[in-house]
Amino acid sequence: MKRLLQALLTLFTYLLAIVYFFPVLWMFLTGFKQEGQAAAMPPTLFFKPTLDNYRIIWDAGAGEYLQNSAVVSISSTLLALLLGVPAAYVLAMYKLRKGDDILFWFISTKMLPAVGVIVPVYLVVKNLNMLDSLYTLILLYTAMNVPLVVWMMRSFFKDVPHETIEAYQIDGASGLQGFYKVTLPLVRPGIISTSLLCLVFVWNEFFFGVSLTYTHAATIPVFMSTFMTQEGLFWAKMSSVATMAVLPSLILGWFTQKQLVRGLTMGAVKG
């Protein structure tokens, strides 16, 4: 009976994985279809693969949009870590007056709906003549990621035994030395998992990208939206762009899955 239950559970897990993975597989296959085949009803299951869509989107500048996404994602993540990690350390290790209120303020900024702040953000950026600029996106995404970094890293720092830090300080090390030489190495899995979440968030962000950029600083999600026109949806080309956009995240997640799981199990998601 136990073996039967385990077999049924395994079968259910595989079926659930297929259900979740099927849309990704269908997107990947659609990228190799002609537009007529991609929009056909009922769907075309058997077709002759073609690379025409990938050639078209690459000639349209897909490489530049991917480069913009990479620059914005990496830069904003590094800046968010640079600002958020020390703040999280202070909130976790020191008893500050109104410390909980400060933490709540950081978290509350993540609750603001993007559509509720886009108008003032757009007006400020426009008055500063910074529309369609990579620097604008980097600064904006950094500000959006800092609360996430503070929230997650504070939980990681709280898991570090105070005795370890105190023992290092007894040996004559300063608080700053203890932070760099003791605490940071212990929470390295947390830093990796936090940085991955920030990277994925920025890489996939669309609303601010499409609202504040045109062509020069547009990212890959914005580029994909250009194939949604009044004439219709170009499903094959959109699927090709989506495949190119998803691959970096999948590859990065595959090579860092151990660090990601280890980091998340340290307690960051518990708040």
N, C-alpha and C positions, 0 to 999 in steps of 0.2 A: 504493500500500500504506500509506503514511504517512497519507494522508487518510482511508482506511478505518479505520485504527486510531484516529485522532483522533475520527472520528464515533462509533465504538463506545464509546470512552471517554466521550464527551459523553452518549451515550444511557444508559450505565450510571450516570453521575452523576445524570441526571434521574430515573431509576428509583429510585435510592437515596434521593434527596430526597423523592420521592413516598412511599416506604415509611416514612420517618421522619416526614413531615408528616401522613400519613393519620390516625393516631390523634388528632392535634390537630384536624383537620378534622371527624372523626367526633364528637368531644366537642362542638365548636361546633354541629354540626347537631343533636345529641341535645338540646341545651339548648332547642331550639324545638319539641320533640315533647311529646306527652302522655305521662304515665307508662306507660300501657299500650303505646304505640307504642315507647317507649324500651326496654322489657323484652321486647318481642315476639321470638319465635324462629320462623322465621328473621328477621333484622333487617328493619325497614321502611325501604325505600329511598325511597319516594315518600310524602309526607305533607303535610298542611296546616300551615304554620308557625304557632306561637302564642307570645305573649309572657307567657302566664300564669305560667310558672315564674319569670321575672324579676320579675314583680309580687309573687309570693308571697315570694321570698327577700328582696326589698327591704323588704317589709312586716315581715319577720321580723328586720330589723336588719342587713342586709348592709352598709349604708353605715357603721354604727358599727364593724363588724369590719374593714372596709377602712381606716377611719381609725386604728384601733388598730394595724394592720399598718404603716401609713405612719409613724406616730409612733415606734413601736418600731424599725423598720428604719432610718429616717433618724437618729434620736438615737443608737442604738448604733453605727452606722457612723461618725458624726462623732466620738464619744468614742473609738472604737477607733483612728481616724486620729490623733486628738490625742495619744493615749498611745503608739501603735505607731510612728509616723513618726520622732519624735526617738530612740526606742530603736534603731530600725533604722539611723538615721544614725550613731549612736555605734558600733554593732557593725560597720558597714561602713568607717568612716573612721579609727577608732582601734584600735590594737593593745592589746586588753585582756587581762589575765590571765584565763584560763578563758573567753575570749570564745566559743570554739566550743562549750564546755559550756553556756554560757548560751543560745546559739542552739538547741542540741539540746534543751534543756529547754523552750523555747518551742514547738518543733515537736512534741515528745513529748506535750504536752498535747492536741494535735489527734488523737492516736492513741487517746485514752481513749474507750471505747464509752459512749454516752450512758446506756444502761441500767445501766452499772456505777456511775454516780455519781448517779443520780436519787434514790436513797433518802436519802443524806446531804444532798443539796441540798434535797430536799423537807422534811426535818426541820428544817434550819436556817431555811428560809423560813417554815415553819409557826411555829416558836418565836419568830420575829421579827414574827409577825402581818403578813406581807407576801404572803400568798397572794392570787391574783387581783388583782395590782397591775401596772400598766404599768412602774413603777420597777423591779420585780423582773426583768421580762423585759429591760429596757434594760440593767441591770447584768450580767445573766447573758450576754446576747448580746454585750455589749462584751467581757467576759472571754473569750468563745469566739472572737471575731474578732481580738483583739490578736495572738495568735500568727501568724495568717494575714497580718496587716498587716506584722509584723516580718519574716517570712520573705520575702514578696514585695518589700517596699520595700528590704530589705538588698541584694537583687540589683540593683535599679534604682540605688541609690546607688553600688554597686561599679562600675557602668558609667560613672559621671561621672569624667572625667579629673582627676586630682589637680592637674595643672598649672593648670587653670582656677581652682581654689580658691586655690592658692598665689599665682597672679598677682593675684587680688583682695585677698588678705591683704597682699601686698607694698605695695599702694596704701594701706594703713593700715586696712583693714576688720578687724573682729574676727571670731572664729569664728562667733558668732551671726549677725552681719550676712551673712557668706558663706553660712550655711545658708539664710537667708530670701531673700536677693537673688540668689544664684547657683545653689545646689544645687536648691532647691525648684522654680524655673521649669524647670530642665532635666529633672526627673523628673515633671513634671506629667502626661504620658500614663500613667506608672506609677501615680500617685495616682488618676487617674480609673479605670483598669482595676481597681485594688485595691478602690476604693470600690464599684464596680459588683458585683464578686464578693461583697463583704460584704453589700451590699443584697439581692442575690438569695438568698444563704444565709439571711439572717434572714427575708426575706419568705416563703420556702418552709418554714421550720422548723416542725415539728409536734410532736415528741415532748415537749419541755419546755413548749411552749405548752399542750398538752392536759393535762399533768401538774400544772401550777402555776396554771392559771387555770380559771375557771368560766364567767362571763358578762361581767363588767365589763371585764376586760382581755384577753379571748379574741381571737385573731387570725383572719384569714380561713381558714387551713387548719383550724383548730379548728371554725369555723362549718360548714365543708363536712362534717365528720365527724358533725354532728348529723343528717344525712340518712341515716346508717347506723344503722338501728334494728332491734329484734327482729322487727318486722313485715316487714322486708326492706330492700333498697337502693332509694332513690329516685333512679334514674339520671338522669332529666331535670333534677331540681333540683340534683343534684350536678354535672352538666355545666354548668349555668348558673352556679353558684358558681365552678367551676373556670375557666370562660371569663372571668369578671370578675376572678379572681385572676391569670390569665396575661396579660391585656391590658397592665397597667402595665409588666410586665417586658419584653414584646415591644416596646412603644412606646419605652421607655427604651433598650433594646438597639439598636433601629433608628436612633435619633437619635445614639447614641454609638458606633456600630460602628467608625468610623474611629479614634477615640481608644482603643477597647478593643483593636483589632488592633495598633495602633501600640505601645500599652503592653505587650502580651503579647510582642511580637516584640523588645522591648528586653532580654529575657533573664530575666524574673521566674520563668517556669515551669521554668527550669533549676536553680533553687535556688542 
